[in-house]
Amino acid sequence: MQVFEILGVCYSEQREIHMSQPSKTVIVTGAGSGIGFDTARMLLETGNYRLALVGKEKNKIEEAAHSLECSPDQVAAFACDLRDSGQIRKTVEKIAGWSKTVYGLVNNAGIYPFGGIANTTEQSWDETFAVNLKGPFLFTQGVVPLLKHADGGRIVNVSSTAGLLPNHFALAYSVSKGALLHMTKTLAKELGKDNITVNCVCPGIVRTPMHEAYVRSEAELEEFYAKRGAAFPMGRVGEPRDVAGAIRFFLSPDAAWVTGDIFILDGGRLLL
């Protein structure tokens, strides 16, 4: 039995691959958990994609890649802190070395600091924009030449309903996510001639690890989800897979003529 290793993640030849020759490489940032991880899993289910999983924490992104149980030719893990522009450039170079072509980029990674005008520090503001806006900008800037070389491709940005209707006491987050919407539309105008579509999904409240840092217990977290979800027309908060399905659509051939779109997934929250 031969074992392969990429960034400490081992794979065995005994594992059956989802498809013998997946043809399209997609980069997913923030792929260690939540929406990013479910997007990776859903894309693998189609049998059409190779995945470059990007995450801040080396061990976490390696574990995520390992749990998908695929060959190193189909899934690879890349550690990258989006606050560091040098790391982003090096990561894009590594991905280009791993895959001859790149078809898609999912800018999913993000952070959610609490704070209004009185208590949002300059450091918190800068860090939020570095991860939520500058990181996607730099990743896109690095990947676009690869997409052009492949005669086109897909970019999907993950914003938030907070970018449309600001969340209370989430100043930096809401503004950064609103800016990401405009970056999506601006790039869609610019890159359409290169057969590159740029779209954006705007999730509402979704069960992701992002919320765990702001509660004291699992019971408190479940109470939060239950109360908020009960107020929505659909009667529940979202699951990561709900958002991953929309991302999969924008990456698919069915979305070949869709660009600059802002797709809301919030269980009807913005109708209230």
C-alpha positions as a Markdown table, in Angstrom:
| # | Residue | x | y | z |
|---|---|---|---|---|
| 1 | Met | 0.0 | 0.0 | 0.0 |
| 2 | Gln | 1.4 | 3.4 | -1.0 |
| 3 | Val | 0.8 | 6.4 | 1.1 |
| 4 | Phe | 1.0 | 10.0 | -0.1 |
| 5 | Glu | 1.6 | 13.1 | 2.1 |
| 6 | Ile | 0.8 | 16.8 | 1.5 |
| 7 | Leu | 1.4 | 19.2 | 4.4 |
| 8 | Gly | 1.3 | 16.3 | 6.8 |
| 9 | Val | -1.9 | 14.9 | 5.4 |
| 10 | Cys | -1.6 | 11.2 | 4.5 |
| 11 | Tyr | -3.7 | 9.4 | 1.9 |
| 12 | Ser | -3.9 | 5.8 | 1.0 |
| 13 | Glu | -4.2 | 4.2 | -2.5 |
| 14 | Gln | -6.8 | 1.9 | -1.0 |
| 15 | Arg | -9.4 | 4.7 | -0.8 |
| 16 | Glu | -11.8 | 4.7 | -3.7 |
| 17 | Ile | -11.6 | 8.1 | -5.5 |
| 18 | His | -14.9 | 9.8 | -6.2 |
| 19 | Met | -14.0 | 10.2 | -9.9 |
| 20 | Ser | -10.9 | 9.0 | -11.7 |
| 21 | Gln | -10.1 | 12.3 | -13.3 |
| 22 | Pro | -11.8 | 15.4 | -11.9 |
| 23 | Ser | -11.0 | 18.2 | -14.3 |
| 24 | Lys | -11.6 | 21.5 | -12.5 |
| 25 | Thr | -9.5 | 22.9 | -9.7 |
| 26 | Val | -11.3 | 25.1 | -7.2 |
| 27 | Ile | -9.7 | 27.1 | -4.4 |
| 28 | Val | -11.8 | 27.4 | -1.2 |
| 29 | Thr | -10.6 | 29.8 | 1.6 |
| 30 | Gly | -11.8 | 29.3 | 5.1 |
| 31 | Ala | -12.2 | 25.6 | 4.3 |
| 32 | Gly | -11.5 | 24.2 | 7.7 |
| 33 | Ser | -15.0 | 24.3 | 8.9 |
| 34 | Gly | -18.5 | 25.6 | 8.4 |
| 35 | Ile | -19.6 | 26.9 | 5.0 |
| 36 | Gly | -16.1 | 26.4 | 3.4 |
| 37 | Phe | -15.8 | 22.8 | 4.5 |
| 38 | Asp | -19.3 | 21.9 | 3.4 |
| 39 | Thr | -18.7 | 23.6 | 0.1 |
| 40 | Ala | -15.6 | 21.4 | -0.4 |
| 41 | Arg | -17.5 | 18.3 | 0.5 |
| 42 | Met | -20.4 | 19.1 | -1.8 |
| 43 | Leu | -18.1 | 19.8 | -4.7 |
| 44 | Leu | -16.4 | 16.5 | -4.2 |
| 45 | Glu | -19.7 | 14.8 | -4.3 |
| 46 | Thr | -20.1 | 15.9 | -8.0 |
| 47 | Gly | -16.9 | 14.1 | -9.0 |
| 48 | Asn | -15.9 | 17.1 | -11.2 |
| 49 | Tyr | -13.5 | 19.1 | -9.0 |
| 50 | Arg | -10.1 | 19.1 | -7.5 |
| 51 | Leu | -9.8 | 21.2 | -4.4 |
| 52 | Ala | -7.2 | 23.4 | -2.9 |
| 53 | Leu | -8.3 | 24.0 | 0.7 |
| 54 | Val | -7.0 | 27.1 | 2.4 |
| 55 | Gly | -7.1 | 27.8 | 6.1 |
| 56 | Lys | -5.3 | 29.9 | 8.7 |
| 57 | Glu | -4.5 | 27.1 | 11.1 |
| 58 | Lys | -2.2 | 24.5 | 9.6 |
| 59 | Asn | -3.4 | 21.6 | 11.8 |
| 60 | Lys | -7.0 | 22.4 | 11.3 |
| 61 | Ile | -6.9 | 22.6 | 7.5 |
| 62 | Glu | -4.9 | 19.4 | 7.3 |
| 63 | Glu | -7.5 | 17.6 | 9.4 |
| 64 | Ala | -10.2 | 18.9 | 7.2 |
| 65 | Ala | -8.4 | 17.7 | 4.1 |
| 66 | His | -7.7 | 14.3 | 5.7 |
| 67 | Ser | -11.4 | 13.9 | 6.7 |
| 68 | Leu | -12.4 | 14.1 | 3.0 |
| 69 | Glu | -10.5 | 10.9 | 2.4 |
| 70 | Cys | -9.3 | 11.7 | -1.1 |
| 71 | Ser | -6.0 | 11.3 | -3.0 |
| 72 | Pro | -3.5 | 14.1 | -2.9 |
| 73 | Asp | -4.1 | 14.7 | -6.5 |
| 74 | Gln | -7.7 | 15.6 | -5.7 |
| 75 | Val | -7.5 | 17.5 | -2.4 |
| 76 | Ala | -4.6 | 19.4 | -1.0 |
| 77 | Ala | -4.3 | 21.6 | 2.1 |
| 78 | Phe | -2.6 | 25.0 | 2.2 |
| 79 | Ala | -2.0 | 27.0 | 5.4 |
| 80 | Cys | -2.4 | 30.8 | 4.9 |
| 81 | Asp | -3.1 | 33.8 | 7.2 |
| 82 | Leu | -5.2 | 36.2 | 5.1 |
| 83 | Arg | -3.9 | 39.1 | 7.2 |
| 84 | Asp | -0.5 | 38.5 | 5.6 |
| 85 | Ser | -0.2 | 39.6 | 1.9 |
| 86 | Gly | 3.1 | 37.8 | 1.5 |
| 87 | Gln | 1.5 | 34.5 | 2.6 |
| 88 | Ile | -1.3 | 35.0 | 0.2 |
| 89 | Arg | 1.1 | 35.4 | -2.7 |
| 90 | Lys | 3.1 | 32.4 | -1.7 |
| 91 | Thr | 0.0 | 30.3 | -1.3 |
| 92 | Val | -1.3 | 31.1 | -4.8 |
| 93 | Glu | 2.2 | 30.2 | -6.1 |
| 94 | Lys | 2.0 | 26.9 | -4.3 |
| 95 | Ile | -1.4 | 26.1 | -5.6 |
| 96 | Ala | -0.3 | 27.0 | -9.2 |
| 97 | Gly | 2.5 | 24.5 | -8.7 |
| 98 | Trp | 0.1 | 21.8 | -7.5 |
| 99 | Ser | -2.4 | 22.3 | -10.2 |
| 100 | Lys | -1.6 | 23.1 | -13.8 |
| 101 | Thr | -4.9 | 25.1 | -14.2 |
| 102 | Val | -7.4 | 26.8 | -11.8 |
| 103 | Tyr | -11.1 | 27.0 | -12.6 |
| 104 | Gly | -12.6 | 28.6 | -9.6 |
| 105 | Leu | -12.0 | 30.6 | -6.4 |
| 106 | Val | -14.4 | 30.7 | -3.4 |
| 107 | Asn | -13.5 | 33.6 | -1.1 |
| 108 | Asn | -15.2 | 32.3 | 2.0 |
| 109 | Ala | -12.9 | 33.1 | 4.9 |
| 110 | Gly | -14.1 | 35.8 | 7.3 |
| 111 | Ile | -14.1 | 37.1 | 10.9 |
| 112 | Tyr | -16.9 | 38.7 | 12.9 |
| 113 | Pro | -15.8 | 41.1 | 15.6 |
| 114 | Phe | -18.4 | 42.8 | 17.8 |
| 115 | Gly | -18.3 | 46.6 | 18.3 |
| 116 | Gly | -19.9 | 49.9 | 17.4 |
| 117 | Ile | -18.4 | 53.3 | 16.8 |
| 118 | Ala | -17.4 | 53.8 | 20.4 |
| 119 | Asn | -15.5 | 50.6 | 21.0 |
| 120 | Thr | -14.2 | 49.4 | 17.6 |
| 121 | Thr | -10.5 | 49.8 | 17.8 |
| 122 | Glu | -8.3 | 50.7 | 14.9 |
| 123 | Gln | -6.6 | 47.3 | 15.2 |
| 124 | Ser | -10.0 | 45.5 | 15.0 |
| 125 | Trp | -11.1 | 47.6 | 12.0 |
| 126 | Asp | -7.9 | 46.9 | 10.1 |
| 127 | Glu | -7.9 | 43.2 | 10.9 |
| 128 | Thr | -11.5 | 42.8 | 9.8 |
| 129 | Phe | -10.9 | 44.5 | 6.5 |
| 130 | Ala | -7.7 | 42.6 | 6.0 |
| 131 | Val | -9.5 | 39.2 | 6.3 |
| 132 | Asn | -12.9 | 40.1 | 4.9 |
| 133 | Leu | -12.0 | 42.4 | 2.0 |
| 134 | Lys | -8.2 | 42.8 | 1.4 |
| 135 | Gly | -7.7 | 39.0 | 1.6 |
| 136 | Pro | -10.3 | 38.2 | -1.1 |
| 137 | Phe | -8.9 | 41.1 | -3.2 |
| 138 | Leu | -5.4 | 39.7 | -3.1 |
| 139 | Phe | -6.4 | 36.1 | -3.6 |
| 140 | Thr | -8.5 | 37.2 | -6.6 |
| 141 | Gln | -5.7 | 39.3 | -8.0 |
| 142 | Gly | -3.4 | 36.4 | -7.8 |
| 143 | Val | -5.8 | 33.8 | -9.2 |
| 144 | Val | -7.2 | 35.9 | -12.1 |
| 145 | Pro | -4.2 | 35.3 | -14.4 |
| 146 | Leu | -4.6 | 31.5 | -13.8 |
| 147 | Leu | -8.3 | 31.7 | -14.7 |
| 148 | Lys | -7.4 | 33.7 | -17.9 |
| 149 | His | -4.8 | 31.1 | -18.8 |
| 150 | Ala | -7.5 | 28.5 | -18.5 |
| 151 | Asp | -9.8 | 30.5 | -20.8 |
| 152 | Gly | -12.2 | 31.5 | -18.1 |
| 153 | Gly | -13.6 | 30.4 | -14.8 |
| 154 | Arg | -15.6 | 31.3 | -11.7 |
| 155 | Ile | -15.2 | 33.5 | -8.6 |
| 156 | Val | -17.7 | 33.3 | -5.7 |
| 157 | Asn | -17.5 | 35.7 | -2.8 |
| 158 | Val | -19.1 | 34.9 | 0.5 |
| 159 | Ser | -20.5 | 38.1 | 2.0 |
| 160 | Ser | -23.5 | 38.4 | 4.4 |
| 161 | Thr | -26.9 | 39.8 | 4.8 |
| 162 | Ala | -25.1 | 42.3 | 7.1 |
| 163 | Gly | -23.6 | 43.7 | 3.9 |
| 164 | Leu | -27.2 | 44.6 | 2.8 |
| 165 | Leu | -28.8 | 45.4 | 6.2 |
| 166 | Pro | -26.1 | 46.1 | 8.8 |
| 167 | Asn | -26.1 | 44.0 | 11.9 |
| 168 | His | -26.5 | 45.8 | 15.2 |
| 169 | Phe | -23.1 | 46.3 | 17.0 |
| 170 | Ala | -21.1 | 44.9 | 14.1 |
| 171 | Leu | -19.7 | 48.0 | 12.5 |
| 172 | Ala | -16.5 | 46.7 | 10.9 |
| 173 | Tyr | -18.0 | 43.4 | 9.9 |
| 174 | Ser | -21.1 | 45.0 | 8.2 |
| 175 | Val | -19.1 | 47.6 | 6.3 |
| 176 | Ser | -16.5 | 45.1 | 5.1 |
| 177 | Lys | -19.2 | 42.7 | 3.9 |
| 178 | Gly | -20.9 | 45.6 | 2.1 |
| 179 | Ala | -17.7 | 46.5 | 0.4 |
| 180 | Leu | -17.3 | 42.9 | -0.8 |
| 181 | Leu | -20.7 | 43.2 | -2.6 |
| 182 | His | -19.4 | 46.2 | -4.6 |
| 183 | Met | -16.1 | 44.4 | -5.3 |
| 184 | Thr | -18.1 | 41.5 | -6.7 |
| 185 | Lys | -20.0 | 43.8 | -9.1 |
| 186 | Thr | -17.0 | 45.8 | -10.1 |
| 187 | Leu | -15.0 | 42.7 | -10.9 |
| 188 | Ala | -18.0 | 41.1 | -12.8 |
| 189 | Lys | -17.9 | 44.2 | -15.1 |
| 190 | Glu | -14.2 | 44.0 | -15.6 |
| 191 | Leu | -13.7 | 40.2 | -16.1 |
| 192 | Gly | -16.7 | 39.3 | -18.1 |
| 193 | Lys | -14.8 | 39.8 | -21.3 |
| 194 | Asp | -12.4 | 37.1 | -20.1 |
| 195 | Asn | -15.2 | 34.6 | -19.6 |
| 196 | Ile | -14.8 | 34.9 | -15.8 |
| 197 | Thr | -18.0 | 35.2 | -13.8 |
| 198 | Val | -18.0 | 36.8 | -10.4 |
| 199 | Asn | -20.9 | 36.3 | -8.0 |
| 200 | Cys | -21.7 | 36.6 | -4.4 |
| 201 | Val | -23.7 | 34.8 | -1.8 |
| 202 | Cys | -25.1 | 36.5 | 1.2 |
| 203 | Pro | -26.0 | 34.1 | 4.1 |
| 204 | Gly | -28.0 | 35.1 | 7.1 |
| 205 | Ile | -27.5 | 33.4 | 10.4 |
| 206 | Val | -25.9 | 30.0 | 9.7 |
| 207 | Arg | -24.7 | 27.3 | 12.2 |
| 208 | Thr | -21.0 | 27.9 | 11.9 |
| 209 | Pro | -18.1 | 28.0 | 14.5 |
| 210 | Met | -18.1 | 31.8 | 14.0 |
| 211 | His | -20.9 | 32.1 | 16.6 |
| 212 | Glu | -19.2 | 29.8 | 19.2 |
| 213 | Ala | -16.8 | 32.5 | 20.4 |
| 214 | Tyr | -19.7 | 34.7 | 21.6 |
| 215 | Val | -21.5 | 32.3 | 23.9 |
| 216 | Arg | -20.7 | 30.6 | 27.2 |
| 217 | Ser | -22.1 | 27.2 | 26.5 |
| 218 | Glu | -23.6 | 24.9 | 23.9 |
| 219 | Ala | -27.0 | 25.3 | 25.5 |
| 220 | Glu | -26.7 | 29.1 | 25.1 |
| 221 | Leu | -25.7 | 28.7 | 21.5 |
| 222 | Glu | -28.7 | 26.4 | 20.8 |
| 223 | Glu | -31.0 | 28.9 | 22.5 |
| 224 | Phe | -29.7 | 31.6 | 20.3 |
| 225 | Tyr | -30.3 | 29.6 | 17.1 |
| 226 | Ala | -33.7 | 28.6 | 18.2 |
| 227 | Lys | -34.9 | 32.1 | 19.1 |
| 228 | Arg | -33.5 | 33.7 | 16.0 |
| 229 | Gly | -34.6 | 31.0 | 13.7 |
| 230 | Ala | -38.2 | 31.0 | 15.1 |
| 231 | Ala | -38.6 | 34.6 | 14.0 |
| 232 | Phe | -37.7 | 33.9 | 10.3 |
| 233 | Pro | -40.4 | 32.9 | 7.8 |
| 234 | Met | -38.6 | 29.5 | 7.2 |
| 235 | Gly | -38.6 | 28.9 | 11.0 |
| 236 | Arg | -35.0 | 28.0 | 11.4 |
| 237 | Val | -31.4 | 29.3 | 10.9 |
| 238 | Gly | -29.3 | 28.1 | 8.1 |
| 239 | Glu | -27.0 | 25.1 | 7.8 |
| 240 | Pro | -23.6 | 25.4 | 6.1 |
| 241 | Arg | -24.9 | 23.0 | 3.4 |
| 242 | Asp | -27.7 | 25.5 | 2.5 |
| 243 | Val | -25.1 | 28.0 | 1.5 |
| 244 | Ala | -22.7 | 25.5 | -0.1 |
| 245 | Gly | -25.5 | 24.5 | -2.5 |
| 246 | Ala | -25.6 | 28.0 | -3.9 |
| 247 | Ile | -21.9 | 28.2 | -4.2 |
| 248 | Arg | -21.9 | 24.9 | -6.1 |
| 249 | Phe | -24.5 | 26.4 | -8.5 |
| 250 | Phe | -22.3 | 29.5 | -9.3 |
| 251 | Leu | -19.4 | 27.2 | -10.0 |
| 252 | Ser | -21.4 | 24.9 | -12.3 |
| 253 | Pro | -22.0 | 25.1 | -16.1 |
| 254 | Asp | -25.6 | 26.1 | -15.3 |
| 255 | Ala | -24.3 | 29.5 | -14.1 |
| 256 | Ala | -22.3 | 30.2 | -17.2 |
| 257 | Trp | -24.3 | 33.3 | -18.0 |
| 258 | Val | -24.7 | 34.6 | -14.5 |
| 259 | Thr | -22.4 | 37.3 | -13.2 |
| 260 | Gly | -22.5 | 40.2 | -10.8 |
| 261 | Asp | -25.3 | 38.4 | -8.9 |
| 262 | Ile | -26.0 | 38.9 | -5.2 |
| 263 | Phe | -27.7 | 35.8 | -3.9 |
| 264 | Ile | -29.5 | 36.0 | -0.6 |
| 265 | Leu | -29.8 | 32.9 | 1.6 |
| 266 | Asp | -31.4 | 33.9 | 4.9 |
| 267 | Gly | -34.6 | 31.9 | 5.4 |
| 268 | Gly | -36.6 | 35.1 | 4.7 |
| 269 | Arg | -34.8 | 37.2 | 7.4 |
| 270 | Leu | -34.7 | 40.3 | 5.3 |
| 271 | Leu | -38.4 | 40.2 | 4.6 |
| 272 | Leu | -39.0 | 41.0 | 8.3 |
